[in-house]
Amino acid sequence: MRKTAFSLLIALFTLSACTRDKGEISFRMKYEANYVVESSVGINVPFTLQTPPMQSNSEQAFRNNNTNASLVSSITMDYAQFAITAPANSDFSFLESVKLVIKADGLEDKTLAELDPVPANAGNTIVLNTNKANFKDYLLKDEFSLSLETVTDEFRSEDQEFRFNGEFLVKADVLN
């Protein structure tokens, strides 16, 4: 009788574990980068600023959220903002357009977000329109880089320093 009850208990536990819904989790991965547009850049001249390779740190983010790379279904660009850090009285009116591009070894460059045109009254912070494509392959790499493709429509006598703040939205199944 004990063996039968124990076997029944094991079978019940096994069946309940097999039908358990894993569930899906969503979380954000945040990244920052700094850029400088030098004062000598001409008007209506396209130019590109590139970050050095950035560590994706995705494995750590996955561990912190009880998942792993094989369980990730998508990674999308959820938020992309630029804020001027110097000079203090500057604004983004000197830009005509901005495009943020992600690059990783073995993958084609892909647009993360853009703003075209940049409003003349943009102020010292701009939020770009994000591309809702899946960037999973880029963020699963050990490192990636971001390039900023811009066109200016005003001459500036001082270097313009600004910071990128971005968030990727990760959707993944939870580990058992």
N, C-alpha and C positions, 0 to 999 in steps of 0.2 A: 504494500500500500504506500509506504514512504517513497519507494522508487518511482511508482506511478505518479504520485503527487509532485515529486521533484522533477520528473520528466515533463509533466504537464506545465509546471511553472517555467521551466527552461523553454519549452515550445511557445508558451504565451509571451514570454519576454522577447524571443526571437521574432515572432510575428509582429509584435508591436514595434520593434526596432525597424523592421523592413517597411512598414507602412508609414513611418514617421515622416512628416513633411519637413524637409531641411529648412525651408524658408529662404528668403532673399534679404540681403542687407544692402543698404546704400550708405556711403560715407564719402567725405571729401578729402582730396589730397591737395595741399596748398604749396605754391611755389612763388618765389620772388626773384627778381633780377633787376640790376641797375643799368641804365643807359645814359650816354652823354651825346648830345648833338652839339658838335663844335660850332663856334660862331662863324667860322669861315665857310660853312656850307652855303652854296648859292641858292637862288630862288628857282622853283620849278625843276629842280634837279633831283631825280630819284636817287636814293642812297640806302644802303643796308647796314644795320648795326647788328652784330652777332655776339651772343654770350659765349663764354667758354663752355665746354661740355659740363652739364649738370648731372649729378647723381640722381637717379629716379627715386631711390629709397622706397620703391613700391613694395618690396618684400617685407620691410618693417611695417609699413602701413597695413599690409594684408594681415600680418601676425597680430597687430594691435586690434584688428577688427574681426578676428576669428574666421579668416578665410585664407586662400592661397591663390596663386596665379592661375592654376588650372580651373578654378571655380569662378573666375571673373567673366561676366558676360559682356560688359561694356564699360568704357571709360570715355566720358564726353567732357568737353570744355564747358564749364558751367558759368564761369565768371572771369572777365578779363578787364582789369582796370590799370590805368597809368596815372600817376600823381607826380607833379613837379616837386622836386626837393630843393632845387636852387636854380636861379636866384629866387629869393622869397617873393618878389612881386611879379613873377612871370606867369604866363598862361599858355595854353596850347593853340592860340590863334595863329601861330607861325606855321602850323602843319595844315597841309591840304588833305592828306590821306595817311592812314596808318594800317599796316597789315602785319600781324604776328604769325610767324611760320615756325612749325616744329620740324626738326631734322634728327634723324637717327641712322646709324650705319645699316645699310642694306634696305632702307625704305625710302620711298619718294618723299620729297618735302611736301608738307601739307599745311594749309591755312587753318590756324586755330581760331582767329578772330580778326575783325577788321572794322574800320570806320572810315567811310568815304561818302561824302566829304566830312571833314572835321568841322563842326560849327564854328563860326567866327567868334561866338560868345562862349566858347567851351569852358573857360575858366582854367583852374590849375589841376583839375581832375577830369579824365574822360573814361567812359566805359565803352568797350568795343562790343560789337555784335558778334556773338560766338557762333562757330560752325558746330552743328550738332552731330557731326560725324563721329564714328567710333575711333578713338585714338589708343585703344588697348595695346596694339602692337608696339607703339612708341614708348608707352609708359612701362611696359614689361621688360624693355631693354635696361641694361645696367645704367646707361647714361643717354642723354639727348641734349640738343642745344636749341635755343630759341633765337630766331633772327627777326629783326624789326625792319620792315621795308616801308620807307616813308618818302613823301614828297613835301617840300616846304613851299609856302606861298608868301613868306615874309622873311626879310633878312633880320638876323639877331646879332647884336654886337657882343653878347656874352654867351658862353657855353650854357646849354640848357640840360640840366641833370634831372632825370626822373626815374621812378621805380615802377616796375611791373608787379602787380599782385594778381595772381591767378588761382583759380580753383577748378580741379577736375572732379566730376561726380563719378564715383565708382559704384557699379552694381555687380553683386556677386552672391553666390550661394554661400551659406554658412557651413563651416566644417561640422562634421558629425560630433 
